[in-house]
């Protein structure tokens, strides 16, 4: 019998400690929450993806009266980035959310499983780690890669 340990290092930053690039990305994710369409959950999520061409692509959750037809902020951002700049590589993604009280969440919001899987595809295409910034009200978690958020991912068949 063998044991496999999977270790995840999360760096916890205060907003002021972030690099300028990361601060801008977090700010864009926060702004994107105000363009969310979430009349059903009242949970507004924003995502901002930095591409290697310098562009930042933003997305927000877009809900639908037929609930499963909506999409998360991360997937709206990553699919738009792929559709708009198919040659560009992802460098980092920031995610922020506001709850029913309208305030940014006190704890970071992590991407759902489907979004992790979708983002993983773009990390594979980039051929390098895509950093993941999870922005809460007073702190930002930085994860080294999308892969680190989805151990034992399905990658090929
Ligand atoms: N949501 C996101 O946009 N991203 C996540 O990572 C988790 C959940 C959205 C989906 C739905 O519109 C709302 O948040 C409540 O689940």
Backbone and ligand atoms as CSV (ligand in chain L), in Angstrom:
chain,resi,resn,atom,element,x,y,z
A,1,UNK,N,N,0.844,-1.193,0.000
A,1,UNK,CA,C,0.000,0.000,0.000
A,1,UNK,C,C,0.880,1.243,0.000
A,2,UNK,N,N,0.483,2.170,-0.803
A,2,UNK,CA,C,1.175,3.447,-0.867
A,2,UNK,C,C,0.192,4.546,-0.498
A,3,UNK,N,N,0.739,5.638,-0.067
A,3,UNK,CA,C,-0.122,6.803,0.174
A,3,UNK,C,C,0.355,7.936,-0.711
A,4,UNK,N,N,-0.589,8.604,-1.324
A,4,UNK,CA,C,-0.246,9.785,-2.110
A,4,UNK,C,C,-0.778,10.996,-1.359
A,5,UNK,N,N,0.122,11.912,-1.066
A,5,UNK,CA,C,-0.323,13.149,-0.423
A,5,UNK,C,C,-0.333,14.270,-1.443
A,6,UNK,N,N,-1.399,15.003,-1.484
A,6,UNK,CA,C,-1.468,16.153,-2.381
A,6,UNK,C,C,-1.474,17.407,-1.516
A,7,UNK,N,N,-0.474,18.226,-1.734
A,7,UNK,CA,C,-0.284,19.389,-0.888
A,7,UNK,C,C,-0.666,20.663,-1.653
A,8,UNK,N,N,-1.377,21.540,-1.010
A,8,UNK,CA,C,-1.745,22.804,-1.659
A,8,UNK,C,C,-1.304,23.968,-0.789
A,9,UNK,N,N,-0.443,24.798,-1.365
A,9,UNK,CA,C,-0.022,25.981,-0.617
A,9,UNK,C,C,-0.843,27.180,-1.086
A,10,UNK,N,N,-1.526,27.790,-0.151
A,10,UNK,CA,C,-2.306,28.991,-0.466
A,10,UNK,C,C,-1.628,30.172,0.216
A,11,UNK,N,N,-1.311,31.178,-0.574
A,11,UNK,CA,C,-0.738,32.382,0.017
A,11,UNK,C,C,-1.874,33.351,0.317
A,12,UNK,N,N,-1.859,33.866,1.510
A,12,UNK,CA,C,-2.932,34.791,1.920
A,12,UNK,C,C,-2.356,36.204,1.972
A,13,UNK,N,N,-2.840,37.022,1.066
A,13,UNK,CA,C,-2.353,38.396,0.970
A,13,UNK,C,C,-3.393,39.370,1.506
A,14,UNK,N,N,-2.907,40.473,2.038
A,14,UNK,CA,C,-3.788,41.623,2.246
A,14,UNK,C,C,-3.787,42.380,0.919
A,15,UNK,N,N,-4.891,43.049,0.607
A,15,UNK,CA,C,-5.010,43.752,-0.670
A,15,UNK,C,C,-3.793,44.647,-0.929
A,16,UNK,N,N,-3.346,45.357,0.119
A,16,UNK,CA,C,-2.236,46.306,-0.034
A,16,UNK,C,C,-0.906,45.624,-0.323
A,17,UNK,N,N,-0.829,44.344,-0.025
A,17,UNK,CA,C,0.428,43.615,-0.248
A,17,UNK,C,C,0.552,43.092,-1.677
A,18,UNK,N,N,-0.520,43.173,-2.443
A,18,UNK,CA,C,-0.501,42.618,-3.796
A,18,UNK,C,C,0.379,43.455,-4.719
A,19,UNK,N,N,0.902,42.816,-5.757
A,19,UNK,CA,C,1.611,43.559,-6.804
A,19,UNK,C,C,0.581,44.428,-7.526
A,20,UNK,N,N,1.068,45.412,-8.277
A,20,UNK,CA,C,0.134,46.303,-8.964
A,20,UNK,C,C,-0.725,45.510,-9.956
A,21,UNK,N,N,-0.106,44.583,-10.669
A,21,UNK,CA,C,-0.847,43.771,-11.654
A,21,UNK,C,C,-1.962,42.995,-10.970
A,22,UNK,N,N,-1.638,42.387,-9.836
A,22,UNK,CA,C,-2.650,41.591,-9.131
A,22,UNK,C,C,-3.753,42.474,-8.565
A,23,UNK,N,N,-3.362,43.658,-8.103
A,23,UNK,CA,C,-4.385,44.588,-7.562
A,23,UNK,C,C,-5.365,44.983,-8.659
A,24,UNK,N,N,-4.829,45.260,-9.850
A,24,UNK,CA,C,-5.698,45.643,-10.978
A,24,UNK,C,C,-6.641,44.488,-11.314
A,25,UNK,N,N,-6.090,43.271,-11.322
A,25,UNK,CA,C,-6.913,42.102,-11.683
A,25,UNK,C,C,-8.037,41.891,-10.664
A,26,UNK,N,N,-7.711,42.030,-9.392
A,26,UNK,CA,C,-8.728,41.881,-8.344
A,26,UNK,C,C,-9.779,42.975,-8.483
A,27,UNK,N,N,-9.323,44.180,-8.756
A,27,UNK,CA,C,-10.251,45.303,-8.918
A,27,UNK,C,C,-11.211,45.045,-10.085
A,28,UNK,N,N,-10.672,44.503,-11.177
A,28,UNK,CA,C,-11.516,44.195,-12.357
A,28,UNK,C,C,-12.547,43.118,-12.007
A,29,UNK,N,N,-12.118,42.115,-11.234
A,29,UNK,CA,C,-13.063,41.053,-10.830
A,29,UNK,C,C,-14.148,41.649,-9.950
A,30,UNK,N,N,-13.745,42.545,-9.053
A,30,UNK,CA,C,-14.748,43.178,-8.180
A,30,UNK,C,C,-15.720,44.012,-9.000
A,31,UNK,N,N,-15.202,44.777,-9.950
A,31,UNK,CA,C,-16.093,45.607,-10.795
A,31,UNK,C,C,-17.052,44.727,-11.576
A,32,UNK,N,N,-16.563,43.571,-12.025
A,32,UNK,CA,C,-17.399,42.675,-12.844
A,32,UNK,C,C,-18.607,42.168,-12.053
A,33,UNK,N,N,-18.500,42.103,-10.724
A,33,UNK,CA,C,-19.651,41.635,-9.936
A,33,UNK,C,C,-20.857,42.556,-10.133
A,34,UNK,N,N,-20.585,43.821,-10.461
A,34,UNK,CA,C,-21.694,44.766,-10.645
A,34,UNK,C,C,-22.384,44.575,-11.997
A,35,UNK,N,N,-21.811,43.729,-12.846
A,35,UNK,CA,C,-22.455,43.423,-14.136
A,35,UNK,C,C,-23.048,42.015,-14.136
A,36,UNK,N,N,-23.046,41.401,-12.950
A,36,UNK,CA,C,-23.670,40.087,-12.818
A,36,UNK,C,C,-25.177,40.205,-13.042
A,37,UNK,N,N,-25.771,39.139,-13.560
A,37,UNK,CA,C,-27.236,39.066,-13.664
A,37,UNK,C,C,-27.655,37.895,-12.782
A,38,UNK,N,N,-28.036,38.205,-11.550
A,38,UNK,CA,C,-28.315,37.141,-10.576
A,38,UNK,C,C,-29.623,37.390,-9.835
A,39,UNK,N,N,-30.742,37.481,-10.584
A,39,UNK,CA,C,-32.015,37.766,-9.923
A,39,UNK,C,C,-32.540,36.599,-9.098
A,40,UNK,N,N,-31.976,35.418,-9.262
A,40,UNK,CA,C,-32.478,34.234,-8.550
A,40,UNK,C,C,-31.653,33.949,-7.300
A,41,UNK,N,N,-30.344,33.948,-7.439
A,41,UNK,CA,C,-29.510,33.642,-6.263
A,41,UNK,C,C,-29.138,34.903,-5.478
A,42,UNK,N,N,-29.170,36.042,-6.140
A,42,UNK,CA,C,-28.695,37.301,-5.530
A,42,UNK,C,C,-27.252,37.172,-5.068
A,43,UNK,N,N,-26.498,36.319,-5.724
A,43,UNK,CA,C,-25.074,36.147,-5.426
A,43,UNK,C,C,-24.322,36.573,-6.682
A,44,UNK,N,N,-23.608,37.675,-6.573
A,44,UNK,CA,C,-22.988,38.280,-7.763
A,44,UNK,C,C,-21.504,37.973,-7.796
A,45,UNK,N,N,-21.108,37.263,-8.834
A,45,UNK,CA,C,-19.708,36.822,-8.942
A,45,UNK,C,C,-19.063,37.525,-10.133
A,46,UNK,N,N,-17.815,37.892,-9.965
A,46,UNK,CA,C,-17.052,38.508,-11.058
A,46,UNK,C,C,-15.733,37.792,-11.235
A,47,UNK,N,N,-15.286,37.704,-12.477
A,47,UNK,CA,C,-13.985,37.078,-12.757
A,47,UNK,C,C,-13.236,37.962,-13.740
A,48,UNK,N,N,-11.917,37.995,-13.601
A,48,UNK,CA,C,-11.083,38.760,-14.536
A,48,UNK,C,C,-9.875,37.906,-14.883
A,49,UNK,N,N,-9.656,37.753,-16.174
A,49,UNK,CA,C,-8.560,36.894,-16.652
A,49,UNK,C,C,-7.516,37.763,-17.345
A,50,UNK,N,N,-6.283,37.637,-16.875
A,50,UNK,CA,C,-5.166,38.338,-17.523
A,50,UNK,C,C,-4.591,37.435,-18.604
A,51,UNK,N,N,-4.504,37.977,-19.823
A,51,UNK,CA,C,-3.940,37.229,-20.950
A,51,UNK,C,C,-2.500,37.683,-21.211
A,52,UNK,N,N,-1.752,36.845,-21.918
A,52,UNK,CA,C,-0.357,37.207,-22.173
A,52,UNK,C,C,-0.217,38.313,-23.224
A,53,UNK,N,N,-1.326,38.759,-23.830
A,53,UNK,CA,C,-1.262,39.921,-24.725
A,53,UNK,C,C,-1.589,41.210,-23.968
A,54,UNK,N,N,-1.725,41.088,-22.641
A,54,UNK,CA,C,-1.968,42.262,-21.805
A,54,UNK,C,C,-3.435,42.567,-21.586
A,55,UNK,N,N,-4.304,41.921,-22.362
A,55,UNK,CA,C,-5.739,42.172,-22.198
A,55,UNK,C,C,-6.253,41.542,-20.897
A,56,UNK,N,N,-7.244,42.186,-20.307
A,56,UNK,CA,C,-7.945,41.591,-19.165
A,56,UNK,C,C,-9.401,41.389,-19.594
A,57,UNK,N,N,-9.840,40.140,-19.529
A,57,UNK,CA,C,-11.196,39.785,-19.930
A,57,UNK,C,C,-12.026,39.557,-18.670
A,58,UNK,N,N,-13.155,40.229,-18.608
A,58,UNK,CA,C,-14.003,40.110,-17.421
A,58,UNK,C,C,-15.267,39.302,-17.720
A,59,UNK,N,N,-15.778,38.661,-16.706
A,59,UNK,CA,C,-17.032,37.930,-16.848
A,59,UNK,C,C,-17.783,37.972,-15.535
A,60,UNK,N,N,-19.073,37.703,-15.613
A,60,UNK,CA,C,-19.882,37.654,-14.394
A,60,UNK,C,C,-20.921,36.555,-14.562
A,61,UNK,N,N,-21.481,36.124,-13.444
A,61,UNK,CA,C,-22.494,35.070,-13.568
A,61,UNK,C,C,-23.749,35.628,-14.225
A,62,UNK,N,N,-24.325,34.839,-15.112
A,62,UNK,CA,C,-25.507,35.218,-15.874
A,62,UNK,C,C,-26.531,34.116,-15.671
A,63,UNK,N,N,-27.556,34.432,-14.912
A,63,UNK,CA,C,-28.532,33.402,-14.557
A,63,UNK,C,C,-29.688,33.382,-15.557
A,64,UNK,N,N,-30.491,32.348,-15.424
A,64,UNK,CA,C,-31.639,32.164,-16.324
A,64,UNK,C,C,-32.782,31.572,-15.527
A,65,UNK,N,N,-34.006,31.907,-15.922
A,65,UNK,CA,C,-35.182,31.394,-15.234
A,65,UNK,C,C,-35.195,29.864,-15.258
A,66,UNK,N,N,-34.654,29.272,-16.313
A,66,UNK,CA,C,-34.432,27.820,-16.324
A,66,UNK,C,C,-33.032,27.634,-15.727
A,67,UNK,N,N,-32.966,27.449,-14.413
A,67,UNK,CA,C,-31.719,27.603,-13.657
A,67,UNK,C,C,-30.450,27.018,-14.284
A,68,UNK,N,N,-30.491,25.769,-14.769
A,68,UNK,CA,C,-29.212,25.223,-15.256
A,68,UNK,C,C,-28.694,25.911,-16.511
A,69,UNK,N,N,-29.529,26.737,-17.117
A,69,UNK,CA,C,-29.094,27.394,-18.351
A,69,UNK,C,C,-28.180,28.593,-18.097
A,70,UNK,N,N,-28.064,29.007,-16.864
A,70,UNK,CA,C,-27.178,30.121,-16.554
A,70,UNK,C,C,-25.733,29.669,-16.549
A,71,UNK,N,N,-24.828,30.632,-16.382
A,71,UNK,CA,C,-23.420,30.238,-16.303
A,71,UNK,C,C,-22.695,31.065,-15.256
A,72,UNK,N,N,-21.635,30.481,-14.742
A,72,UNK,CA,C,-20.826,31.127,-13.706
A,72,UNK,C,C,-19.947,32.218,-14.309
A,73,UNK,N,N,-19.463,33.080,-13.441
A,73,UNK,CA,C,-18.585,34.173,-13.862
A,73,UNK,C,C,-17.304,33.646,-14.524
A,74,UNK,N,N,-16.739,32.599,-13.939
A,74,UNK,CA,C,-15.456,32.097,-14.438
A,74,UNK,C,C,-15.599,31.559,-15.846
A,75,UNK,N,N,-16.709,30.820,-16.079
A,75,UNK,CA,C,-16.871,30.263,-17.424
A,75,UNK,C,C,-17.271,31.337,-18.424
A,76,UNK,N,N,-18.055,32.322,-17.995
A,76,UNK,CA,C,-18.387,33.377,-18.966
A,76,UNK,C,C,-17.102,34.105,-19.356
A,77,UNK,N,N,-16.186,34.301,-18.395
A,77,UNK,CA,C,-14.922,34.990,-18.711
A,77,UNK,C,C,-14.008,34.108,-19.566
A,78,UNK,N,N,-13.850,32.850,-19.188
A,78,UNK,CA,C,-12.851,32.041,-19.907
A,78,UNK,C,C,-13.330,31.689,-21.310
A,79,UNK,N,N,-14.620,31.479,-21.486
A,79,UNK,CA,C,-15.086,31.162,-22.837
A,79,UNK,C,C,-15.046,32.408,-23.730
A,80,UNK,N,N,-15.331,33.558,-23.136
A,80,UNK,CA,C,-15.225,34.779,-23.945
A,80,UNK,C,C,-13.759,35.036,-24.308
A,81,UNK,N,N,-12.865,34.851,-23.354
A,81,UNK,CA,C,-11.432,35.057,-23.640
A,81,UNK,C,C,-10.984,34.135,-24.775
A,82,UNK,N,N,-11.421,32.879,-24.706
A,82,UNK,CA,C,-11.042,31.924,-25.751
A,82,UNK,C,C,-11.644,32.290,-27.102
A,83,UNK,N,N,-12.870,32.810,-27.056
A,83,UNK,CA,C,-13.550,33.161,-28.307
A,83,UNK,C,C,-12.975,34.437,-28.915
A,84,UNK,N,N,-12.580,35.386,-28.059
A,84,UNK,CA,C,-12.115,36.688,-28.547
A,84,UNK,C,C,-10.640,36.638,-28.934
A,85,UNK,N,N,-9.830,35.964,-28.121
A,85,UNK,CA,C,-8.377,35.907,-28.363
A,85,UNK,C,C,-7.925,34.448,-28.364
A,86,UNK,N,N,-8.260,33.701,-29.398
A,86,UNK,CA,C,-7.948,32.261,-29.390
A,86,UNK,C,C,-6.464,31.940,-29.297
A,87,UNK,N,N,-5.604,32.880,-29.701
A,87,UNK,CA,C,-4.159,32.604,-29.661
A,87,UNK,C,C,-3.536,32.967,-28.315
A,88,UNK,N,N,-4.230,33.750,-27.515
A,88,UNK,CA,C,-3.615,34.261,-26.276
A,88,UNK,C,C,-3.591,33.198,-25.196
A,89,UNK,N,N,-2.592,33.311,-24.335
A,89,UNK,CA,C,-2.489,32.376,-23.214
A,89,UNK,C,C,-2.954,33.047,-21.928
A,90,UNK,N,N,-3.606,32.276,-21.090
A,90,UNK,CA,C,-4.033,32.794,-19.789
A,90,UNK,C,C,-2.811,32.911,-18.875
A,91,UNK,N,N,-2.776,33.980,-18.085
A,91,UNK,CA,C,-1.702,34.159,-17.095
A,91,UNK,C,C,-2.245,34.007,-15.674
A,92,UNK,N,N,-3.400,34.591,-15.422
A,92,UNK,CA,C,-3.968,34.566,-14.067
A,92,UNK,C,C,-5.460,34.856,-14.152
A,93,UNK,N,N,-6.168,34.409,-13.128
A,93,UNK,CA,C,-7.598,34.743,-13.015
A,93,UNK,C,C,-7.880,35.207,-11.596
A,94,UNK,N,N,-8.655,36.259,-11.479
A,94,UNK,CA,C,-9.118,36.720,-10.159
A,94,UNK,C,C,-10.632,36.549,-10.090
A,95,UNK,N,N,-11.105,36.191,-8.915
A,95,UNK,CA,C,-12.539,35.952,-8.699
A,95,UNK,C,C,-12.968,36.697,-7.436
A,96,UNK,N,N,-14.119,37.367,-7.529
A,96,UNK,CA,C,-14.668,38.066,-6.357
A,96,UNK,C,C,-16.173,37.858,-6.359
A,97,UNK,N,N,-16.794,38.036,-5.213
A,97,UNK,CA,C,-18.247,37.834,-5.144
A,97,UNK,C,C,-18.857,38.737,-4.082
A,98,UNK,N,N,-20.118,39.100,-4.338
A,98,UNK,CA,C,-20.902,39.847,-3.346
A,98,UNK,C,C,-22.145,39.050,-3.008
A,99,UNK,N,N,-22.452,38.985,-1.744
A,99,UNK,CA,C,-23.607,38.210,-1.283
A,99,UNK,C,C,-24.880,39.030,-1.283
A,100,UNK,N,N,-25.901,38.470,-0.643
A,100,UNK,CA,C,-27.226,39.109,-0.667
A,100,UNK,C,C,-27.207,40.477,0.024
A,101,UNK,N,N,-26.240,40.709,0.909
A,101,UNK,CA,C,-26.148,42.023,1.568
A,101,UNK,C,C,-25.459,43.063,0.669
A,102,UNK,N,N,-25.023,42.620,-0.517
A,102,UNK,CA,C,-24.389,43.549,-1.454
A,102,UNK,C,C,-22.910,43.774,-1.183
A,103,UNK,N,N,-22.405,43.223,-0.080
A,103,UNK,CA,C,-20.993,43.429,0.294
A,103,UNK,C,C,-20.139,42.304,-0.274
A,104,UNK,N,N,-18.859,42.595,-0.485
A,104,UNK,CA,C,-17.952,41.529,-0.893
A,104,UNK,C,C,-17.853,40.505,0.227
A,105,UNK,N,N,-17.764,39.256,-0.156
A,105,UNK,CA,C,-17.809,38.177,0.834
A,105,UNK,C,C,-16.598,38.243,1.778
A,106,UNK,N,N,-16.817,37.846,3.024
A,106,UNK,CA,C,-15.703,37.874,3.980
A,106,UNK,C,C,-14.738,36.722,3.715
A,107,UNK,N,N,-15.256,35.636,3.164
A,107,UNK,CA,C,-14.386,34.522,2.789
A,107,UNK,C,C,-14.285,34.472,1.265
A,108,UNK,N,N,-13.153,33.989,0.768
A,108,UNK,CA,C,-13.009,33.914,-0.686
A,108,UNK,C,C,-14.016,32.942,-1.297
A,109,UNK,N,N,-14.445,33.247,-2.503
A,109,UNK,CA,C,-15.325,32.343,-3.260
A,109,UNK,C,C,-14.458,31.576,-4.245
A,110,UNK,N,N,-14.518,30.263,-4.139
A,110,UNK,CA,C,-13.695,29.423,-5.022
A,110,UNK,C,C,-14.537,28.951,-6.201
A,111,UNK,N,N,-13.916,28.736,-7.352
A,111,UNK,CA,C,-14.687,28.283,-8.512
A,111,UNK,C,C,-15.331,26.924,-8.281
A,112,UNK,N,N,-16.510,26.729,-8.858
A,112,UNK,CA,C,-17.185,25.437,-8.734
A,112,UNK,C,C,-16.411,24.391,-9.550
A,113,UNK,N,N,-16.770,23.148,-9.392
A,113,UNK,CA,C,-16.049,22.063,-10.070
A,113,UNK,C,C,-16.046,22.204,-11.582
A,114,UNK,N,N,-17.206,22.575,-12.144
A,114,UNK,CA,C,-17.286,22.703,-13.605
A,114,UNK,C,C,-16.366,23.825,-14.099
A,115,UNK,N,N,-16.291,24.903,-13.348
A,115,UNK,CA,C,-15.412,26.010,-13.752
A,115,UNK,C,C,-13.942,25.611,-13.621
A,116,UNK,N,N,-13.609,24.857,-12.595
A,116,UNK,CA,C,-12.227,24.382,-12.458
A,116,UNK,C,C,-11.843,23.557,-13.677
A,117,UNK,N,N,-12.762,22.678,-14.081
A,117,UNK,CA,C,-12.496,21.835,-15.251
A,117,UNK,C,C,-12.334,22.692,-16.515
A,118,UNK,N,N,-13.194,23.678,-16.673
A,118,UNK,CA,C,-13.118,24.537,-17.868
A,118,UNK,C,C,-11.820,25.345,-17.863
A,119,UNK,N,N,-11.474,25.889,-16.700
A,119,UNK,CA,C,-10.251,26.698,-16.617
A,119,UNK,C,C,-9.006,25.849,-16.847
A,120,UNK,N,N,-9.065,24.604,-16.402
A,120,UNK,CA,C,-7.922,23.702,-16.559
A,120,UNK,C,C,-7.536,23.534,-18.018
A,121,UNK,N,N,-8.534,23.530,-18.871
A,121,UNK,CA,C,-8.270,23.381,-20.314
A,121,UNK,C,C,-7.389,24.537,-20.816
A,122,UNK,N,N,-7.675,25.742,-20.320
A,122,UNK,CA,C,-6.910,26.911,-20.775
A,122,UNK,C,C,-5.532,26.948,-20.136
A,123,UNK,N,N,-5.415,26.374,-18.947
A,123,UNK,CA,C,-4.075,26.255,-18.345
A,123,UNK,C,C,-3.240,25.274,-19.169
A,124,UNK,N,N,-3.858,24.190,-19.609
A,124,UNK,CA,C,-3.156,23.209,-20.443
A,124,UNK,C,C,-2.712,23.874,-21.747
A,125,UNK,N,N,-3.610,24.654,-22.351
A,125,UNK,CA,C,-3.268,25.344,-23.603
A,125,UNK,C,C,-2.134,26.348,-23.397
A,126,UNK,N,N,-2.111,26.985,-22.236
A,126,UNK,CA,C,-1.081,27.990,-21.951
A,126,UNK,C,C,0.289,27.354,-21.736
A,127,UNK,N,N,0.313,26.091,-21.369
A,127,UNK,CA,C,1.556,25.352,-21.082
A,127,UNK,C,C,2.346,25.953,-19.926
A,128,UNK,N,N,1.667,26.653,-19.072
A,128,UNK,CA,C,2.294,27.115,-17.827
A,128,UNK,C,C,1.193,27.322,-16.784
A,129,UNK,N,N,1.612,27.508,-15.547
A,129,UNK,CA,C,0.637,27.693,-14.476
A,129,UNK,C,C,-0.161,28.982,-14.658
A,130,UNK,N,N,-1.440,28.881,-14.412
A,130,UNK,CA,C,-2.313,30.059,-14.402
A,130,UNK,C,C,-2.665,30.325,-12.941
A,131,UNK,N,N,-2.169,31.429,-12.401
A,131,UNK,CA,C,-2.412,31.720,-10.983
A,131,UNK,C,C,-3.889,32.029,-10.755
A,132,UNK,N,N,-4.370,31.653,-9.575
A,132,UNK,CA,C,-5.790,31.852,-9.233
A,132,UNK,C,C,-5.859,32.738,-7.990
A,133,UNK,N,N,-6.496,33.886,-8.131
A,133,UNK,CA,C,-6.617,34.839,-7.023
A,133,UNK,C,C,-8.072,34.856,-6.561
A,134,UNK,N,N,-8.284,34.485,-5.319
A,134,UNK,CA,C,-9.639,34.464,-4.763
A,134,UNK,C,C,-9.757,35.634,-3.798
A,135,UNK,N,N,-10.512,36.635,-4.221
A,135,UNK,CA,C,-10.537,37.884,-3.463
A,135,UNK,C,C,-11.729,37.953,-2.525
A,136,UNK,N,N,-11.463,38.049,-1.249
A,136,UNK,CA,C,-12.505,38.326,-0.266
A,136,UNK,C,C,-12.410,39.809,0.098
A,137,UNK,N,N,-13.238,40.216,1.059
A,137,UNK,CA,C,-13.295,41.640,1.401
A,137,UNK,C,C,-11.935,42.168,1.879
A,138,UNK,N,N,-11.310,41.433,2.795
A,138,UNK,CA,C,-10.079,41.945,3.409
A,138,UNK,C,C,-8.850,41.090,3.148
A,139,UNK,N,N,-8.977,40.077,2.317
A,139,UNK,CA,C,-7.819,39.223,2.042
A,139,UNK,C,C,-7.968,38.592,0.665
A,140,UNK,N,N,-6.838,38.174,0.134
A,140,UNK,CA,C,-6.841,37.525,-1.184
A,140,UNK,C,C,-6.032,36.238,-1.079
A,141,UNK,N,N,-6.660,35.124,-1.419
A,141,UNK,CA,C,-5.938,33.859,-1.485
A,141,UNK,C,C,-5.308,33.755,-2.868
A,142,UNK,N,N,-4.033,33.389,-2.893
A,142,UNK,CA,C,-3.398,33.147,-4.188
A,142,UNK,C,C,-2.991,31.689,-4.275
A,143,UNK,N,N,-3.541,31.012,-5.279
A,143,UNK,CA,C,-3.215,29.609,-5.525
A,143,UNK,C,C,-2.294,29.555,-6.740
A,144,UNK,N,N,-1.344,28.619,-6.723
A,144,UNK,CA,C,-0.311,28.636,-7.757
A,144,UNK,C,C,-0.782,28.275,-9.163
A,145,UNK,N,N,-1.872,27.560,-9.267
A,145,UNK,CA,C,-2.292,27.075,-10.588
A,145,UNK,C,C,-3.746,26.621,-10.527
A,146,UNK,N,N,-4.343,26.445,-11.694
A,146,UNK,CA,C,-5.681,25.844,-11.754
A,146,UNK,C,C,-5.585,24.370,-11.371
A,147,UNK,N,N,-4.540,23.716,-11.854
A,147,UNK,CA,C,-4.347,22.292,-11.536
A,147,UNK,C,C,-4.415,22.044,-10.036
A,148,UNK,N,N,-3.856,22.962,-9.265
A,148,UNK,CA,C,-3.833,22.774,-7.811
A,148,UNK,C,C,-5.232,22.801,-7.217
A,149,UNK,N,N,-6.190,23.374,-7.947
A,149,UNK,CA,C,-7.570,23.431,-7.446
A,149,UNK,C,C,-8.363,22.186,-7.823
A,150,UNK,N,N,-7.771,21.332,-8.661
A,150,UNK,CA,C,-8.521,20.176,-9.170
A,150,UNK,C,C,-7.626,18.942,-9.235
A,151,UNK,N,N,-7.279,18.410,-8.058
A,151,UNK,CA,C,-6.421,17.218,-8.052
A,151,UNK,C,C,-7.103,16.063,-8.779
A,152,UNK,N,N,-6.302,15.243,-9.400
A,152,UNK,CA,C,-6.790,14.064,-10.141
A,152,UNK,C,C,-7.815,14.453,-11.210
A,153,UNK,N,N,-7.517,15.527,-11.882
A,153,UNK,CA,C,-8.453,16.009,-12.907
A,153,UNK,C,C,-8.507,15.063,-14.094
A,154,UNK,N,N,-9.615,15.094,-14.765
A,154,UNK,CA,C,-9.749,14.368,-16.031
A,154,UNK,C,C,-9.104,15.237,-17.107
A,155,UNK,N,N,-8.062,14.732,-17.744
A,155,UNK,CA,C,-7.350,15.578,-18.717
A,155,UNK,C,C,-7.393,15.031,-20.137
A,156,UNK,N,N,-7.551,13.728,-20.287
A,156,UNK,CA,C,-7.512,13.195,-21.655
A,156,UNK,C,C,-8.119,11.804,-21.663
A,157,UNK,N,N,-8.394,11.318,-22.864
A,157,UNK,CA,C,-8.908,9.948,-22.965
A,157,UNK,C,C,-8.268,9.279,-24.162
L,1,LIG,N1,N,-21.328,31.117,-9.236
L,1,LIG,C1,C,-20.313,31.630,-9.982
L,1,LIG,O1,O,-20.515,32.500,-10.841
L,1,LIG,N2,N,-19.072,31.160,-9.757
L,1,LIG,C2,C,-18.754,30.236,-8.808
L,1,LIG,O2,O,-17.605,29.848,-8.706
L,1,LIG,C3,C,-19.785,29.702,-7.940
L,1,LIG,C4,C,-21.174,30.094,-8.240
L,1,LIG,C5,C,-22.668,31.628,-9.477
L,1,LIG,C6,C,-23.648,30.647,-10.078
L,1,LIG,C7,C,-24.958,31.229,-9.627
L,1,LIG,O3,O,-25.342,32.244,-10.530
L,1,LIG,C8,C,-24.636,31.875,-8.289
L,1,LIG,O4,O,-23.238,32.033,-8.245
L,1,LIG,C9,C,-25.098,31.077,-7.087
L,1,LIG,O5,O,-24.633,29.797,-7.129
